[in-house]
Every structure is written in structure tokens, then in C-alpha cells.
């Protein structure tokens, strides 16, 4: 028995398969993708002031890394609608090399489908609070600083 499938049915099956593939890809990306900020390092910046606190330098690095997630050109799965720093704390070091702990929060634009799932538990309003990084910052020249390492910490650390 020879069963013929019309072109419309083939097109419908192909379209359904493509939609299923896209949905599965988005699910897997939002579930398992982890942003690795250390891949972007080292990065440097120059501060115009001669008298700057290392916490301010850490804040500038944090902004440099996080601001792209606020831009409209960022994929919706990665986009943030808001973010802010709670605290900057020098753990050790001096103006030449320091470890700075940064505690901040973010609000993903898409609460359920976000690549930021592993940054912490979402609150009822969608924010992820108490995200903590330890940044290793070195003074590499006249008012020039380089971020060499970010260690991501959980709230329990």
C-alpha cells in the first residue's frame, strides 16, 4: 500500500519540528548555560583621578561587565531590566593589588526563561539578590587598573 503525504502535510510536520527544536534549544540554554566572566579577562581601565578608592575601581569594572546586559541589543534570555550593587568590601590588599568582594542584585527581563538562573534564587518580584563576586584587581600603571580574576561565590560561602 502506497501512502502519499501531501506537500502541505510535509510542510506542517517540518514547521512543527522546527518549532519544537527552537523551544527545546531555548529551554536547554536557559536551564544549563552559565556565563563565564573570566573568559572576558583580563580587562583594564584608566581612572582620571589620582586619588581613587579601590572600591570605586571595582565598581567601574562591575559596570563594564554588567552594563551590556541592560542593552536592548542583548538577547532577551540574557537581558536584565535592572541591577545594583549592595556592597563593596576590600578583603585584602592595598592600592597595588586587592581582593574586593562585590555583593549585588539583578532583575532578569524574563523571569522564567533567563540564562541567569544559576546566579541565585529569584524573589517574588523576579530579582536575584546577594550575588557575590571576589575580584582580583591590580594597579598596572599610572591610574590604570586591571581586573585579572572573578570568583563567583554563593551566599553560603
The 8 nearest C-alpha neighbors of each residue, nearest first, counted from 0:
[[1, 2, 3, 4, 5, 8, 9, 6],
 [0, 2, 3, 4, 5, 6, 8, 9],
 [3, 1, 0, 4, 5, 8, 6, 9],
 [2, 4, 5, 1, 6, 0, 8, 9],
 [5, 3, 8, 2, 6, 9, 7, 1],
 [4, 6, 8, 7, 3, 9, 10, 2],
 [5, 7, 9, 8, 10, 4, 11, 3],
 [8, 6, 10, 5, 9, 11, 4, 12],
 [7, 9, 11, 5, 10, 6, 12, 4],
 [10, 8, 6, 12, 11, 7, 13, 5],
 [9, 11, 7, 13, 8, 12, 6, 14],
 [10, 12, 8, 14, 9, 13, 7, 15],
 [13, 11, 9, 15, 14, 10, 8, 16],
 [14, 12, 10, 16, 11, 15, 9, 17],
 [15, 13, 17, 11, 16, 12, 10, 18],
 [16, 14, 18, 12, 17, 13, 19, 11],
 [15, 17, 19, 13, 14, 18, 20, 12],
 [18, 16, 20, 14, 19, 15, 21, 13],
 [19, 17, 15, 21, 20, 16, 22, 14],
 [18, 20, 16, 22, 17, 21, 15, 23],
 [19, 21, 17, 23, 18, 22, 24, 16],
 [22, 20, 24, 18, 23, 19, 25, 17],
 [23, 21, 19, 25, 24, 20, 18, 26],
 [22, 24, 26, 20, 21, 25, 19, 27],
 [25, 23, 21, 27, 26, 22, 28, 20],
 [26, 24, 28, 22, 23, 27, 29, 21],
 [25, 27, 23, 29, 24, 28, 30, 22],
 [28, 26, 30, 24, 29, 25, 31, 23],
 [29, 27, 25, 32, 30, 26, 31, 24],
 [28, 30, 114, 113, 26, 27, 112, 31],
 [31, 29, 27, 28, 26, 32, 114, 116],
 [30, 32, 28, 27, 29, 33, 114, 117],
 [33, 31, 28, 114, 29, 30, 34, 27],
 [34, 32, 35, 31, 114, 117, 115, 116],
 [33, 35, 36, 32, 114, 115, 37, 38],
 [36, 34, 37, 38, 33, 39, 149, 32],
 [35, 37, 38, 39, 34, 149, 40, 64],
 [36, 38, 40, 39, 35, 149, 148, 41],
 [39, 37, 36, 40, 35, 41, 34, 148],
 [38, 40, 37, 36, 41, 42, 35, 64],
 [41, 39, 42, 37, 38, 147, 146, 148],
 [40, 42, 147, 146, 145, 39, 43, 148],
 [43, 41, 40, 146, 145, 44, 147, 39],
 [44, 42, 145, 144, 146, 41, 143, 45],
 [43, 45, 144, 143, 46, 145, 42, 60],
 [44, 46, 143, 142, 144, 47, 43, 141],
 [45, 47, 142, 48, 143, 44, 49, 56],
 [48, 46, 45, 49, 142, 51, 143, 50],
 [47, 49, 50, 46, 51, 142, 45, 52],
 [50, 48, 51, 142, 47, 46, 141, 52],
 [51, 49, 48, 52, 142, 47, 46, 53],
 [52, 50, 48, 49, 53, 55, 56, 46],
 [51, 53, 54, 55, 56, 50, 94, 57],
 [52, 54, 56, 55, 57, 51, 94, 97],
 [55, 53, 57, 52, 56, 87, 58, 88],
 [56, 54, 58, 53, 52, 57, 59, 51],
 [55, 57, 53, 59, 58, 54, 60, 52],
 [58, 56, 54, 60, 55, 59, 61, 53],
 [57, 59, 61, 55, 56, 60, 62, 54],
 [58, 60, 62, 56, 61, 57, 63, 55],
 [61, 59, 63, 57, 62, 58, 64, 56],
 [60, 62, 58, 64, 59, 63, 65, 57],
 [63, 61, 59, 65, 60, 64, 66, 58],
 [62, 64, 60, 61, 65, 66, 59, 67],
 [65, 63, 61, 62, 66, 60, 67, 36],
 [64, 66, 62, 67, 68, 63, 61, 69],
 [65, 67, 68, 69, 62, 63, 64, 70],
 [68, 66, 70, 69, 65, 64, 73, 63],
 [67, 69, 78, 66, 79, 70, 65, 73],
 [70, 68, 79, 67, 66, 78, 80, 71],
 [71, 69, 67, 72, 68, 73, 66, 78],
 [70, 72, 73, 69, 78, 74, 68, 75],
 [71, 73, 70, 74, 67, 69, 75, 78],
 [74, 72, 71, 70, 78, 68, 75, 77],
 [73, 75, 77, 76, 78, 72, 71, 68],
 [74, 76, 78, 77, 73, 108, 109, 113],
 [77, 75, 113, 74, 114, 78, 112, 109],
 [78, 76, 75, 74, 114, 113, 68, 73],
 [79, 77, 68, 75, 73, 108, 69, 76],
 [80, 78, 107, 108, 69, 68, 81, 106],
 [79, 81, 108, 106, 107, 69, 78, 82],
 [82, 80, 106, 79, 105, 83, 69, 107],
 [83, 81, 105, 104, 106, 84, 80, 79],
 [82, 84, 104, 103, 85, 105, 81, 102],
 [83, 85, 103, 86, 102, 104, 82, 101],
 [86, 84, 103, 102, 83, 87, 104, 101],
 [85, 87, 102, 84, 101, 88, 103, 100],
 [88, 86, 101, 100, 54, 102, 99, 89],
 [87, 89, 100, 99, 90, 86, 101, 54],
 [90, 88, 99, 91, 98, 100, 87, 97],
 [91, 89, 98, 99, 88, 100, 92, 97],
 [92, 90, 98, 89, 97, 93, 99, 96],
 [91, 93, 97, 96, 98, 94, 90, 89],
 [92, 94, 95, 97, 96, 91, 53, 89],
 [93, 95, 96, 53, 138, 97, 92, 137],
 [96, 94, 138, 93, 137, 97, 92, 139],
 [97, 95, 137, 92, 136, 93, 94, 138],
 [98, 96, 92, 136, 93, 91, 135, 99],
 [97, 99, 135, 91, 90, 134, 89, 92],
 [98, 100, 89, 134, 133, 88, 90, 97],
 [99, 101, 133, 88, 132, 87, 89, 134],
 [102, 100, 87, 132, 131, 86, 133, 99],
 [103, 101, 131, 86, 85, 130, 129, 84],
 [104, 102, 84, 85, 130, 129, 83, 101],
 [105, 103, 128, 127, 83, 82, 129, 130],
 [106, 104, 82, 127, 126, 81, 107, 83],
 [105, 107, 126, 81, 79, 80, 125, 82],
 [108, 106, 79, 109, 80, 110, 78, 105],
 [107, 109, 80, 79, 78, 110, 106, 75],
 [110, 108, 107, 112, 111, 113, 76, 75],
 [109, 111, 125, 107, 112, 108, 113, 106],
 [112, 110, 109, 113, 116, 29, 125, 107],
 [113, 111, 109, 29, 110, 76, 114, 26],
 [112, 114, 76, 29, 115, 109, 77, 116],
 [113, 115, 29, 116, 77, 76, 32, 28],
 [114, 116, 113, 117, 118, 77, 107, 33],
 [117, 115, 114, 118, 113, 119, 30, 29],
 [116, 118, 119, 115, 33, 114, 120, 31],
 [119, 117, 115, 116, 130, 127, 120, 153],
 [120, 118, 117, 127, 121, 116, 130, 128],
 [121, 119, 127, 122, 118, 128, 116, 117],
 [120, 122, 127, 125, 126, 119, 123, 128],
 [121, 123, 125, 126, 124, 127, 120, 128],
 [122, 124, 125, 121, 126, 127, 120, 110],
 [123, 125, 122, 126, 121, 106, 110, 127],
 [126, 124, 122, 121, 123, 110, 106, 127],
 [127, 125, 106, 122, 121, 105, 124, 128],
 [126, 128, 121, 105, 104, 119, 120, 106],
 [127, 129, 104, 130, 126, 103, 105, 119],
 [130, 128, 103, 102, 104, 131, 154, 127],
 [129, 131, 103, 102, 128, 104, 118, 153],
 [132, 130, 102, 152, 101, 129, 151, 153],
 [133, 131, 151, 101, 150, 100, 152, 149],
 [132, 134, 100, 150, 99, 149, 101, 98],
 [133, 135, 149, 99, 98, 148, 136, 132],
 [136, 134, 98, 148, 147, 97, 146, 149],
 [135, 137, 146, 97, 96, 145, 134, 147],
 [138, 136, 96, 145, 144, 95, 139, 97],
 [137, 139, 144, 95, 140, 143, 96, 145],
 [140, 138, 144, 143, 137, 145, 141, 95],
 [141, 139, 143, 138, 142, 144, 45, 137],
 [140, 142, 143, 139, 138, 45, 49, 144],
 [143, 141, 46, 45, 140, 49, 144, 47],
 [144, 142, 45, 140, 141, 139, 44, 138],
 [143, 145, 138, 139, 43, 137, 44, 45],
 [146, 144, 43, 137, 42, 136, 147, 139],
 [145, 147, 136, 42, 41, 135, 148, 43],
 [146, 148, 41, 135, 40, 145, 136, 42],
 [149, 147, 135, 134, 146, 37, 150, 40],
 [150, 148, 134, 133, 37, 132, 151, 135],
 [151, 149, 133, 132, 152, 148, 134, 131],
 [150, 152, 132, 131, 149, 133, 153, 130],
 [153, 151, 131, 132, 156, 150, 154, 130],
 [152, 154, 155, 156, 131, 130, 151, 119],
 [153, 155, 156, 129, 152, 131, 130, 119],
 [154, 156, 153, 152, 129, 131, 130, 119],
 [155, 153, 154, 152, 131, 151, 132, 130]]
